[in-house]
Amino acid sequence: MDVRPAVVQRGAPALLIAWQNPETRRYRLLGRTVATEQGYEFSYFPQAVYADDFRPIPGFSDVNRTYSSKVLFPLLSGRIMSNSRPDREEWLQKLDLKADAAPFEVLAHSFGKRVADTYEFFEEPSVDLVSGTLTFVVPVHGLRYMAPEALAHVDTSIAKGHGLDAVAEPQNPKDSRAVGLWSVGHKVGFVPAPVLDYVDMIGAPGHFTARVIRKNPASDGTHLRLIVELVWSQSR
């Protein structure tokens, strides 16, 4: 796999930061934040700032700068439940995390989502250079827009370990890169667009496989209903 250093930097824990345009509802990958021995760093991906609808993240106005901080940036820390909350342990258990989970672990499992918010975080994918694969853990996007029959199928027939078919949609009018996720004839959503942005930066063709690793309660909303492991394999 020819992975450019600006895309994947293994070692320190890293989160990808995505933003949803509130008008078009289109998600875009903006940059990455890294946990270092000295604290935390954030920088934009160069490709992101050239998008027509790019908007800098509040507090990160200089697109050419690498931001550093000894403490977690407010953009991230405000999405982690306080240690003083009595329901914190229950919240962490729901995320399949231990009580001593590190901040990046919490954000990687919760995706940093807040009500009426436009940002979402993903753990940077793990890399297997031998097999030429990237492995992402992300929520299925677009489930709320799927047919009622698909929602019923999710409720009754999908569980942890369930495989999904990833089908390219080159004729999709909103994004020719779109990849739909299907289960037994039911389309249940899409590969998140920020994942497509990420693999685009690698500059090599490939394909996805998908497996459900967590199904959250319906009360959590459709956006976080299905959490999947996406494996992108470089075409040989």
C-alpha positions as a LaTeX table, in Angstrom:
\begin{tabular}{lrrr}
\hline
Residue & $x$ (\AA) & $y$ (\AA) & $z$ (\AA) \\
\hline
Met1 & 0.00 & 0.00 & 0.00 \\
Asp2 & 1.33 & 3.41 & $-0.94$ \\
Val3 & 0.10 & 5.38 & 2.08 \\
Arg4 & 1.28 & 8.97 & 2.05 \\
Pro5 & 2.80 & 10.14 & 5.36 \\
Ala6 & 0.36 & 13.07 & 5.53 \\
Val7 & $-2.53$ & 10.62 & 5.62 \\
Val8 & $-1.55$ & 7.85 & 8.03 \\
Gln9 & 0.95 & 8.43 & 10.83 \\
Arg10 & 1.00 & 5.40 & 13.04 \\
Gly11 & 2.08 & 5.44 & 16.67 \\
Ala12 & 0.33 & 8.20 & 18.62 \\
Pro13 & $-3.45$ & 7.90 & 19.05 \\
Ala14 & $-5.23$ & 10.11 & 16.52 \\
Leu15 & $-8.77$ & 11.18 & 15.75 \\
Leu16 & $-10.14$ & 12.38 & 12.43 \\
Ile17 & $-12.42$ & 15.42 & 12.63 \\
Ala18 & $-15.34$ & 15.66 & 10.22 \\
Trp19 & $-17.86$ & 18.46 & 9.70 \\
Gln20 & $-21.40$ & 18.38 & 8.32 \\
Asn21 & $-22.53$ & 21.32 & 6.20 \\
Pro22 & $-25.84$ & 22.32 & 7.86 \\
Glu23 & $-27.33$ & 23.42 & 4.53 \\
Thr24 & $-26.34$ & 20.56 & 2.20 \\
Arg25 & $-25.98$ & 17.90 & 4.97 \\
Arg26 & $-22.76$ & 16.79 & 3.25 \\
Tyr27 & $-20.02$ & 15.54 & 5.58 \\
Arg28 & $-16.39$ & 16.51 & 4.96 \\
Leu29 & $-13.13$ & 15.37 & 6.52 \\
Leu30 & $-11.29$ & 18.41 & 7.91 \\
Gly31 & $-8.21$ & 17.28 & 9.80 \\
Arg32 & $-6.71$ & 15.19 & 12.56 \\
Thr33 & $-5.85$ & 15.66 & 16.21 \\
Val34 & $-3.10$ & 13.62 & 17.83 \\
Ala35 & $-2.28$ & 12.74 & 21.44 \\
Thr36 & 1.47 & 13.25 & 21.92 \\
Glu37 & 3.80 & 12.90 & 24.90 \\
Gln38 & 3.64 & 16.69 & 25.31 \\
Gly39 & $-0.15$ & 17.00 & 24.99 \\
Tyr40 & $-2.25$ & 17.35 & 21.86 \\
Glu41 & $-1.87$ & 18.63 & 18.30 \\
Phe42 & $-4.33$ & 19.54 & 15.57 \\
Ser43 & $-3.80$ & 20.29 & 11.89 \\
Tyr44 & $-5.99$ & 20.46 & 8.79 \\
Phe45 & $-5.59$ & 18.15 & 5.85 \\
Pro46 & $-4.41$ & 20.34 & 2.93 \\
Gln47 & $-7.09$ & 18.91 & 0.65 \\
Ala48 & $-9.88$ & 19.91 & 3.03 \\
Val49 & $-9.33$ & 23.65 & 2.92 \\
Tyr50 & $-9.87$ & 23.81 & $-0.86$ \\
Ala51 & $-13.46$ & 22.58 & $-0.68$ \\
Asp52 & $-16.00$ & 25.15 & $-1.88$ \\
Asp53 & $-17.92$ & 25.02 & 1.39 \\
Phe54 & $-14.93$ & 24.81 & 3.75 \\
Arg55 & $-15.37$ & 26.61 & 7.05 \\
Pro56 & $-12.56$ & 26.68 & 9.63 \\
Ile57 & $-13.29$ & 25.19 & 13.03 \\
Pro58 & $-13.80$ & 27.88 & 15.71 \\
Gly59 & $-10.49$ & 28.27 & 17.51 \\
Phe60 & $-8.54$ & 26.86 & 14.56 \\
Ser61 & $-8.67$ & 29.73 & 12.06 \\
Asp62 & $-5.16$ & 29.34 & 10.61 \\
Val63 & $-5.37$ & 26.49 & 8.12 \\
Asn64 & $-1.58$ & 26.28 & 7.73 \\
Arg65 & $-0.75$ & 26.01 & 11.41 \\
Thr66 & $-0.24$ & 22.97 & 13.61 \\
Tyr67 & $-1.98$ & 23.80 & 16.89 \\
Ser68 & $-0.49$ & 22.48 & 20.13 \\
Ser69 & $-1.89$ & 22.31 & 23.65 \\
Lys70 & $-0.87$ & 20.65 & 26.90 \\
Val71 & $-4.53$ & 19.92 & 27.63 \\
Leu72 & $-7.33$ & 18.57 & 25.47 \\
Phe73 & $-8.70$ & 21.17 & 23.05 \\
Pro74 & $-12.13$ & 22.55 & 24.08 \\
Leu75 & $-13.61$ & 21.19 & 20.85 \\
Leu76 & $-12.92$ & 17.71 & 22.21 \\
Ser77 & $-13.10$ & 18.08 & 25.98 \\
Gly78 & $-16.63$ & 19.49 & 25.82 \\
Arg79 & $-17.83$ & 16.17 & 24.41 \\
Ile80 & $-16.63$ & 13.98 & 27.28 \\
Met81 & $-18.90$ & 13.48 & 30.25 \\
Ser82 & $-17.51$ & 14.94 & 33.47 \\
Asn83 & $-16.05$ & 12.58 & 36.08 \\
Ser84 & $-18.40$ & 14.15 & 38.59 \\
Arg85 & $-21.52$ & 13.00 & 36.77 \\
Pro86 & $-23.22$ & 10.12 & 38.65 \\
Asp87 & $-24.20$ & 8.46 & 35.37 \\
Arg88 & $-20.69$ & 8.54 & 33.87 \\
Glu89 & $-19.97$ & 4.86 & 34.64 \\
Glu90 & $-23.24$ & 3.80 & 33.03 \\
Trp91 & $-22.45$ & 5.98 & 30.00 \\
Leu92 & $-19.01$ & 4.38 & 29.60 \\
Gln93 & $-20.43$ & 0.88 & 29.93 \\
Lys94 & $-22.87$ & 1.70 & 27.17 \\
Leu95 & $-19.88$ & 2.63 & 25.01 \\
Asp96 & $-18.15$ & $-0.68$ & 25.87 \\
Leu97 & $-15.47$ & 1.21 & 27.81 \\
Lys98 & $-13.87$ & 0.83 & 31.24 \\
Ala99 & $-14.03$ & 3.52 & 33.90 \\
Asp100 & $-10.42$ & 4.56 & 33.24 \\
Ala101 & $-10.85$ & 4.96 & 29.46 \\
Ala102 & $-8.59$ & 7.64 & 27.96 \\
Pro103 & $-10.20$ & 10.72 & 26.35 \\
Phe104 & $-9.44$ & 9.59 & 22.80 \\
Glu105 & $-10.95$ & 6.17 & 23.54 \\
Val106 & $-14.15$ & 7.84 & 24.72 \\
Leu107 & $-14.36$ & 10.07 & 21.66 \\
Ala108 & $-13.59$ & 7.18 & 19.31 \\
His109 & $-16.50$ & 5.18 & 20.79 \\
Ser110 & $-18.98$ & 8.05 & 21.09 \\
Phe111 & $-17.87$ & 9.86 & 17.89 \\
Gly112 & $-18.14$ & 13.07 & 19.87 \\
Lys113 & $-21.71$ & 13.67 & 18.76 \\
Arg114 & $-23.83$ & 16.29 & 20.46 \\
Val115 & $-27.41$ & 17.36 & 19.77 \\
Ala116 & $-27.69$ & 19.94 & 16.97 \\
Asp117 & $-23.91$ & 19.78 & 16.42 \\
Thr118 & $-22.05$ & 19.66 & 13.11 \\
Tyr119 & $-18.85$ & 17.84 & 14.10 \\
Glu120 & $-18.07$ & 14.16 & 14.34 \\
Phe121 & $-14.90$ & 12.30 & 15.28 \\
Phe122 & $-13.54$ & 8.97 & 14.03 \\
Glu123 & $-10.52$ & 7.04 & 15.21 \\
Glu124 & $-7.83$ & 7.12 & 12.55 \\
Pro125 & $-7.89$ & 3.76 & 10.74 \\
Ser126 & $-5.52$ & 0.96 & 11.59 \\
Val127 & $-3.20$ & 0.00 & 8.74 \\
Asp128 & $-2.01$ & $-3.36$ & 7.48 \\
Leu129 & 0.75 & $-2.67$ & 4.96 \\
Val130 & 1.12 & $-6.35$ & 4.08 \\
Ser131 & $-2.50$ & $-6.89$ & 3.05 \\
Gly132 & $-2.99$ & $-3.30$ & 1.85 \\
Thr133 & $-5.96$ & $-2.56$ & 4.10 \\
Leu134 & $-7.31$ & 0.26 & 6.26 \\
Thr135 & $-9.78$ & $-0.57$ & 9.03 \\
Phe136 & $-12.24$ & 2.10 & 10.19 \\
Val137 & $-14.83$ & 1.96 & 12.99 \\
Val138 & $-17.66$ & 4.35 & 12.12 \\
Pro139 & $-21.42$ & 4.79 & 12.32 \\
Val140 & $-23.52$ & 4.01 & 9.27 \\
His141 & $-24.59$ & 7.32 & 7.77 \\
Gly142 & $-28.01$ & 8.01 & 6.27 \\
Leu143 & $-30.08$ & 5.35 & 8.03 \\
Arg144 & $-32.74$ & 7.94 & 8.89 \\
Tyr145 & $-33.42$ & 8.44 & 5.18 \\
Met146 & $-33.86$ & 4.77 & 4.35 \\
Ala147 & $-37.17$ & 3.03 & 3.65 \\
Pro148 & $-39.40$ & 1.99 & 6.60 \\
Glu149 & $-38.81$ & $-1.63$ & 5.64 \\
Ala150 & $-35.06$ & $-1.12$ & 6.04 \\
Leu151 & $-35.52$ & 0.40 & 9.49 \\
Ala152 & $-37.70$ & $-2.54$ & 10.49 \\
His153 & $-35.04$ & $-4.91$ & 9.16 \\
Val154 & $-32.42$ & $-3.21$ & 11.33 \\
Asp155 & $-34.66$ & $-3.56$ & 14.37 \\
Thr156 & $-35.45$ & $-7.22$ & 13.87 \\
Ser157 & $-32.70$ & $-8.85$ & 11.83 \\
Ile158 & $-29.34$ & $-7.12$ & 12.36 \\
Ala159 & $-27.07$ & $-7.86$ & 15.31 \\
Lys160 & $-23.40$ & $-7.72$ & 16.20 \\
Gly161 & $-21.32$ & $-9.62$ & 13.65 \\
His162 & $-23.83$ & $-9.13$ & 10.83 \\
Gly163 & $-22.10$ & $-8.61$ & 7.48 \\
Leu164 & $-23.18$ & $-5.81$ & 5.14 \\
Asp165 & $-22.66$ & $-5.57$ & 1.40 \\
Ala166 & $-20.83$ & $-2.43$ & 0.26 \\
Val167 & $-22.08$ & $-1.39$ & $-3.19$ \\
Ala168 & $-20.54$ & 1.46 & $-5.18$ \\
Glu169 & $-22.99$ & 4.01 & $-6.58$ \\
Pro170 & $-21.21$ & 5.84 & $-9.42$ \\
Gln171 & $-24.55$ & 7.26 & $-10.61$ \\
Asn172 & $-25.42$ & 8.75 & $-7.23$ \\
Pro173 & $-26.50$ & 12.35 & $-8.01$ \\
Lys174 & $-25.05$ & 13.77 & $-4.77$ \\
Asp175 & $-21.70$ & 11.98 & $-4.71$ \\
Ser176 & $-20.40$ & 9.70 & $-7.45$ \\
Arg177 & $-18.05$ & 8.10 & $-4.90$ \\
Ala178 & $-20.99$ & 7.01 & $-2.71$ \\
Val179 & $-20.97$ & 3.45 & $-1.35$ \\
Gly180 & $-24.27$ & 2.06 & $-0.14$ \\
Leu181 & $-24.51$ & $-0.51$ & 2.65 \\
Trp182 & $-27.02$ & $-3.32$ & 2.16 \\
Ser183 & $-28.39$ & $-6.21$ & 4.20 \\
Val184 & $-30.44$ & $-8.96$ & 2.57 \\
Gly185 & $-31.97$ & $-6.68$ & $-0.04$ \\
His186 & $-32.40$ & $-3.70$ & 2.31 \\
Lys187 & $-30.30$ & $-0.58$ & 1.93 \\
Val188 & $-29.50$ & 0.58 & 5.45 \\
Gly189 & $-27.25$ & 3.58 & 4.74 \\
Phe190 & $-23.88$ & 4.65 & 3.40 \\
Val191 & $-20.17$ & 4.55 & 4.05 \\
Pro192 & $-19.55$ & 7.97 & 5.69 \\
Ala193 & $-18.28$ & 10.56 & 3.21 \\
Pro194 & $-15.29$ & 11.48 & 5.47 \\
Val195 & $-14.08$ & 7.89 & 5.07 \\
Leu196 & $-14.24$ & 8.35 & 1.29 \\
Asp197 & $-12.33$ & 11.64 & 1.67 \\
Tyr198 & $-9.64$ & 9.80 & 3.62 \\
Val199 & $-9.11$ & 7.00 & 1.11 \\
Asp200 & $-9.15$ & 9.58 & $-1.71$ \\
Met201 & $-6.03$ & 11.11 & $-0.17$ \\
Ile202 & $-4.24$ & 7.81 & $-0.62$ \\
Gly203 & $-4.85$ & 8.08 & $-4.34$ \\
Ala204 & $-5.36$ & 4.38 & $-5.05$ \\
Pro205 & $-8.49$ & 2.42 & $-6.05$ \\
Gly206 & $-10.02$ & 0.01 & $-3.59$ \\
His207 & $-13.19$ & $-1.52$ & $-2.20$ \\
Phe208 & $-14.93$ & $-1.94$ & 1.16 \\
Thr209 & $-16.23$ & $-4.79$ & 3.26 \\
Ala210 & $-18.41$ & $-4.09$ & 6.30 \\
Arg211 & $-19.42$ & $-5.82$ & 9.52 \\
Val212 & $-21.66$ & $-4.59$ & 12.32 \\
Ile213 & $-19.78$ & $-4.42$ & 15.62 \\
Arg214 & $-22.41$ & $-2.63$ & 17.71 \\
Lys215 & $-26.15$ & $-1.93$ & 17.46 \\
Asn216 & $-27.22$ & 0.83 & 19.79 \\
Pro217 & $-30.76$ & 1.18 & 21.19 \\
Ala218 & $-33.29$ & 2.92 & 18.97 \\
Ser219 & $-33.54$ & 5.59 & 21.67 \\
Asp220 & $-30.01$ & 6.74 & 20.69 \\
Gly221 & $-31.33$ & 7.84 & 17.29 \\
Thr222 & $-30.69$ & 6.50 & 13.81 \\
His223 & $-27.32$ & 8.22 & 13.34 \\
Leu224 & $-25.62$ & 6.04 & 15.96 \\
Arg225 & $-27.88$ & 3.00 & 15.52 \\
Leu226 & $-25.36$ & 0.85 & 13.64 \\
Ile227 & $-21.61$ & 0.96 & 14.27 \\
Val228 & $-19.58$ & $-0.91$ & 11.68 \\
Glu229 & $-16.06$ & $-2.04$ & 11.02 \\
Leu230 & $-15.20$ & $-0.95$ & 7.49 \\
Val231 & $-12.21$ & $-2.57$ & 5.84 \\
Trp232 & $-10.91$ & $-0.80$ & 2.77 \\
Ser233 & $-8.70$ & $-3.01$ & 0.58 \\
Gln234 & $-6.48$ & $-1.59$ & $-2.12$ \\
Ser235 & $-7.22$ & $-3.04$ & $-5.56$ \\
Arg236 & $-4.46$ & $-5.22$ & $-6.88$ \\
\hline
\end{tabular}
